[in-house]
């Protein structure tokens, strides 16, 4: 599980850093939003290869990310339920959520024992479970 969490942890590190740069006034809100939109759109290339084993660590993160985007309303479907809509005003709640998970991973790693390993397994299991909305988004990547 540590290997499977390596890529999600790297991506969450980037999200945590983006939030920190905004809080320290290094990035403006518009820049922060642009970066998060870029991360969101980057998932499409992974979702298009959803079943490729070598990409699973990347796909695990993208499943978690899309679940989080939908949870906070950063992503939704249009009225016809056919296209994705991005609401950039939800950027901070998404980054807060990502940062919370990042800190949970770090806390579990710091335990350096069986309990920490169990916590990491639990986090990974949660990340792997696509919501119905995420499943629908993934399906849009297949012609």
Order of alpha helices (4+ residues) and beta strands (2+ residues): alpha-alpha-alpha-beta-beta-alpha-alpha-alpha
